[in-house]
């Protein structure tokens, strides 16, 4: 992605980071700040979609999901927010999921730790929004339905039963496509969002209507 941006005539760097590891996060943020001196926008989109019920999940699977989906947002925000507060400006966008507010009993859709972690993202978003609005920082979350991505292509979408079940339940009758999250992300990342904070928008093809 950094090369693609550079090829388009802009400046970009790629920084490797394990969002569940504090030292890795701190080093990554320090690298970006040393290069650009500030961070205006933080998009927290690292995540895993672990399937399974509380009966079938291992404690390792549970911890891994919570560490990436929730702790990752906490750590990234912990090291980015201070310089946003100093400048009294910032836009934070957290990627939650429609599964933060909806669950399904169909076996192919059972993802209990995913439900729990994404609900936590929404709660964390609201808490941060209330604390940091006075500093000109907005914090909002998006709740995507099922989207075509590298993660889902290799996990959820490789199971035809899952795809068929999702498509049957979703009014749009399909997963989201590349680019269909861009509008909400751009809004939450822009100055048009200066008086919008603590909000959770579902981008799910109507899945939440069922």
N, C-alpha and C positions, 0 to 999 in steps of 0.2 A: 504493500500500500504506500509506504514512504517513497519508493521508487516511482510509482505511478503519479504521486503528487509532484515529485521533483521533475518528472518528465513533462508535466503540464506547466512548468515554469514557476512553481512555488517552492518554498523551503519546508522540509520535513525531516524528522529523524525517527527512527524506530528504536525503542528501548525495551529490552526483554525484562519481564517482571512476573513474579509469582505473587498474585494479589493476596494470597493467604499467608504470606511470610512477611513479617514486619520489616526486617532488614532489607529485603528485596524491594519492597514498596518505597521505603525511605530513600534507597539508592536511586531508584527510577525517578522519583520526584525531584531529587537533588540534581540529577542529570538534566532534566527538562528545565529546571529553574536556572541552572548555570548557563544553558544555551539561550533561553528566551527571556529570562529575568522575571517572568510572571506566568501564571496559568489563569486564563479567563474562564475556561469551560472545562468541566470534568464530566465525562460520560462514563458511568460505571456500568459496563455491559458484559463483563466476564461472568460466565455462569455454566452450570452443568444441570442436566435434566435427568436425574437418577430415577429410574422406575422402581416400584416395589411398595409393599405395605409395611406397617410397623412390625408385622410378624416376620416378613421375609428379609427386610433390610438388615445388613450387618452394621455394627456400630461404626466400623470404618467408613462405610458408604454414607451413613448419616453425618458423621463428622466432616468428611470431605465435602459434601454438599453444603453444609452450613458454613464451613470455612471459606469456600469460594463465593457462594451466593450472598452471604451476609457479612462475614468478617472482612471479606475483600473490600466491600463498600465502606465499612468502618475504617479500615486502615488507609485506603486511598484518601478518604475525606479528612482523616486525622492529620495527614501531612500536606494536603492542598489547602484546606480551609484557612489556616493561619495567615498566609500571604493574601488570600482574598479579603479577610477581615481588615488587614492593614490598608489595603487599597479601597476598601468599601465597595467592592464589586466582585460578582462571581455568578456563574450559572452551573448548577449541578443537576445532572439528569441521571436518574437511577432506572435501570431496566428491571422491572418486576415481571409479572406475568398475569394473564387472565386467571391462572390457577392460584393466585393470591386470594381470590374471592370466590372461585368456583372449583368444585371437585366433581368427580364422576365415579360411579360405582362399577362401570364397565372395566373388566380385568385389564384390558389393553391400555386404559387411561389412568390406572392407579399409580400415583407418585406422591406418597405421603410426605416425604422429606422435602420435595419440591414445593408442595403446598405450604408447608410450614416456613421454609426459607423465604419464599416470595411474599408471603404475608408479612414476614418480618421486615422485608425491604420497604413495604408500604408504611409500616409503623415507624421505621427509622427515618424515612423521608419526611413524614409529618413532624416528627420531633425536631429534626434538623431545621426544617423550614421555620418553625416557630422560634427557634433560638437565633437564627442568623439573618432573618429579614431586616433587622435593624442595621445590619452592616451592608445592605445592598446586595445580599446574596439570595438568590432564589434556588429552591430545591424542590424538584418535581419528579414524578415517576411515570413510566409508561408500562402498560400491561399488554404485551403482545399475545396474540393467540399463537397457533402453530405457524412458524415461518420456515421457508426453505433456507437452510444455512448449512455450513460445513458441519456444525455440531449435530443438527437434526438429521442431516443426510446420512450420517454414519450411525445414528442411534434410533430415534423414533421413526423416521421415514423409511427405514429399511424393513420395517414390519408392516406388511400390507394390511393386516388386520387393524392395526392402529390407525393407518391413514384412512381406511374405509370408514372406521367408526367416527373419526374426527370429521371427515367430509360429510357424513350423513347428518351429524349434529349441527354443523356450521351452516348458517343461512347462505353464505357465499359459496358453499360446497367445495371449498379448496383451502389449502394453506395460503398464508401471505407470501408475496413474491419480493424479490430484491427491490429495494427502493420504496416500498410501501410504509416503512417506518420513518422515512426521511422528513416528511412534513412535520409530524409532531416533535421529532428531535430538534429540527431547526427552530421551531417556535419556542420550545423550552430553552434553547441555547441563545436566543436572540434578545435584543433590547425590547422587542414587542412583548416579552414576558416579564417586564419589570414589576408589574403589579399582580403577577400570578405565581403563587408559591404554595407548596404543600398539597398539590393536586395530583390525582392519579387518573390518567386517561387510558381507557381500554382501546387497543387497536387490534381487533380480533375478527373482522369480517362478520360481526353480529353473533359470534359464538355465545356471548354472555346473554343474549336475548332468549336462548332456548331454556 
